Amino acid sequence: MDDIAARVKAVVGRVLKIDPKTLKDGDHFVQDLGAESIQSIELVAEFEDEFDIEMDEDDALGVQRVGEAVEFIRKILED
């Protein structure tokens, strides 16, 4: 697992109170991990802090799965 994926999973684990080692790329934030809308917003804020980036909130909230979050953040970091 690369550094970005590990950091994304660490943030998700911290916000949703889940062991990051159990997270899979295909896990859906709401359906599989039980994230509520306020937690989705908190995830966006935590990702911004963790990676020192700014994300378009609407685009970021459209990300539904752990693996999609990794790729979304990777793209922002590469730009």
N, C-alpha and C positions, 0 to 999 in steps of 0.2 A: 504494500500500500504506500502510495506516495505521500509526501508531506501535506499537500493541500487536502487530500482525502482524510488523512488522520486528524488534521485540525478541524475540518468540517464535522467529522464524527464526534470529536471531543466537545465541540460547541453544542451539537444536537443532544448529546448525552447530558451535558450540564443543564441545558434549558428544559429538556423533557424528563430529566431524572431517570435516564436509562443508561445502562452500561454500554459505553461506546463500542466495546468489542463485539456486542451482539448485533450491531447495526449492519445492514446490507445495502448495497447501492440501490436495489429495487424497492426498498422500504418506502411506503407512502407516508408522508408526515401525518396526515389526518387519519386515514383508514387503518394503517398498520401501527402507527406509533401514538395515536390518540391526541395529536396536537389540537389545541383549541385556537380560535382566531387570535386571541391575545398572545399566545405563544408563538404563532407564526410571525407576528410583528416583532416580538422579542428576538426570535431567531435572526431576522434581518438585521436588527440593531447589533446583535452579538457578532454576526459575520462581519459587519462593517468594522467593528472594534478589533476583532481578531486579525483581520487582514489589512487594516488601515486603508479601506476603500469606501467609496460611496456607491450605492446601488439605487437604481430607479425602483422605488417601492412597489409600483404596480407590476413591473417585470419580475421583481424578486418574489412577490407573493404568488406569482403564477407558477413558480417552481414547486413541483409536487412531491418529488422523490429525493432521497439522499444523494444518489448519483447525479441527478440533474443539478443539485446545488453545487456539487464539486465542479462540474463542467461550467456552470454559470460563473462561478467565482474564478475559475481558471481563465476563462475568456476575458473577464474584467482585468485580471492581473497581467495578461499578455498585451492588452491594448495600451 
